[in-house]
Amino acid sequence: TRDGHRSSWTETVRLPPPDRSTLDPETDELLSLATTPSGDTAQTIAVMAHSPALVEPFLQWAMALHTSTALNARLHEIVALRVAHNCGSSYEWDEHVGWARRAGVSDAEIHALSQDPEGWATLDAAVVTAVDELHVDQNLSDATLALLRDGLGDAAAVEIVLVVGQYTMLSMLASATGAAVPHPGGER
């Protein structure tokens, strides 16, 4: 395992992305925008191109959720990594290590996200607990929701639920299709 991270069921590509030369120019251009920290096309989005009509709306949603929100980039990446850990998605974990570092998440914090969440600041601990509760129960406890609302505000509390849902979906897509695991943290 990588930093205690569970690996997905398979490390074999089960459904490769479509050949880019067969895609319409708009979809091909969108795939060029959906990159990992290393600059490669994100395999989850490339596989999504089997259904080209989904690519643009998904990318618009993902961009809005990542850049135009009440949840800062650091907390967004903490959520993404904890979801990847909980879902056992090597693909999402390795991709988001690079994004997390860029957002100011330390290597020690990245490692801790693959372990039991101890020693975190109260607000960070509440975010990790929220991800875990949503993974197990698809719900938040009253106490966790109150901590999120008090510490981050209502908009960020809602967004955490949506970010967990997005990365759970992408983790499922990566695992089900056997998306090729990127170089950890965008490093080659």
N, C-alpha and C positions, 0 to 999 in steps of 0.2 A: 504494500500500500504506500501511497504518497502522503507523508506527514500524517499518518493514521487515517487517511481518507479511504473509505470503502471503494472498491472498484465496481464498475457496472457489471452486469451479467456477461457481457461479451466485449471483447476488444477487437472484434472482426467487423469490417464494414459489411452490413447486411443489405443496405439499400443505398447505393452511391448516388450522389447528386446527378442530375441530368447533364449531358454534354453541353457545355456553354454554347457551342456553335449551333445547337438546335433551338436555343431560346430566342424569343423576340428581343429586339434591341433594348426595349424599356426594362425588361426583367434582367437582362444581362447587365445593364448599367446599374440597376439597383443592387445586384449582387456585388458589384465593385465597391459600393458604398458600405456594405455590411461586412466590416473587417474585424479581425482579432487584434490584440495589441501588437502582434508581429506583422500586421498588414495583410495577412492572408484572408480570403473570404471565409466567413464563419460557416462551418459545415452544416450547422442546423438550418441556417437560412438558405444555403445552397440546396439542401435536400427539399426544403419547402418549395423550391422552384419547380418541383414536379407538379405543383398546383399553382401556376403563375399568378392567378388572380388573388392569391393570399399574400404574396410577397409585399406589395406596396402598402396595403392596409396594416399588415403586421409591423412593418418597419416604422410607419407613422406612429402607431401605438407605442412601440418600444422606445422611439425617440422622445415622444411626449413624456412617457413614464420615467425616462432617464434624465431629461434635461429641463423640463418645464414644471418642476414639482416642488413640493415642500420638503421632500426627503433629500438630504444632501448626498453627494456622490459617495462619501465614505460609508455612510449607513446603507446606501443602496448596495454597495459591494459586499458589505458584511452580510446583508440579507441574501444576496446571490450566492456567496460562498457557503453559507449555512444550509441553504436549500440544496445546493449541489452535494454537500456532504450527506444531508438527510436522505436524498434520493439516490445516493451512490453513483452519481454521474461524474465519471472521470473527465468527460469532455467539458462540461460546464465548469467543473472545478479548475481544470488547467487553464481554460480560457480566462476565467475571472481572477485568477491569481495576478495576472498582469494588470488588469483593470483596477484591482484592489490596491496594488502598489502605487499606481498612478494617482489614486484617490486618497493616499495617505495612510492606508492600513499597513501596519508594520508586519514584518515577517513573523514575529512572535504572535501577533494577533491572528494572522492567517493560520498559523499552526494551531492556535487555540480553538479556532472555529471547527477543527476536525476532532475536537476532544469535548469533554464535558465542560460546559461554560462556567468556569470558576474564575474569580479574580477580576472580572470585568467591572468597569464603572457602572453605576446604577442604571443609567439610561441605555448604555450598550448592552447590559445584561437583559434589560427589558426587551430590547429588539431581538436578541438571540432567543430569549424565551418565547417571544411571539412567533418567531419562525418555527420553533419546535412544536408549540401548541397547534399551530395551523397545520403542520405536517401530520401530527398524530390525530387531532380531533376535528380538523377543518373548522376551528372556532378559537376564539380568544377567551381566556378567563376574565372575569370582571376586574380582578386585580391587575392583570397585565394590560388590559385596555385602559384602565385608569392611569397607570404609569406612562403609557404611550401618549395619552391625551394631555396629561399634565406636563410631560417633558418635551413633547414635540408638537403638540397641537392636533386638532381633529383631522386636518388634511393629511398630515404625515401618517397618522394612525391608519387612515383609509388606504393610503398609498402602500404601506407595508403589506397589507393584505393582497393588494393587486400585484406588487412585485413578487411576493411569494408565489402567487398563482402563475405569473408569467414564467418564472424560472423553474417551477415544477413542470409546466408544460414543455419547456425547452429541454429539460432533463429527460423527460419521457421520450421526446422526439429523438434526442441524441442516443439514448439507450436502445430504443426500439429499432433504429436504423443502423446502429453501430457507427455513428459519426466518428471519423478519424480524430483521435485525441491530438489537440494542438501541442506545440512545444510549450512546456510549463512556463507560465508567466510571459509568454511571447518571446522566450529566449530560444535560440537555436544552438 
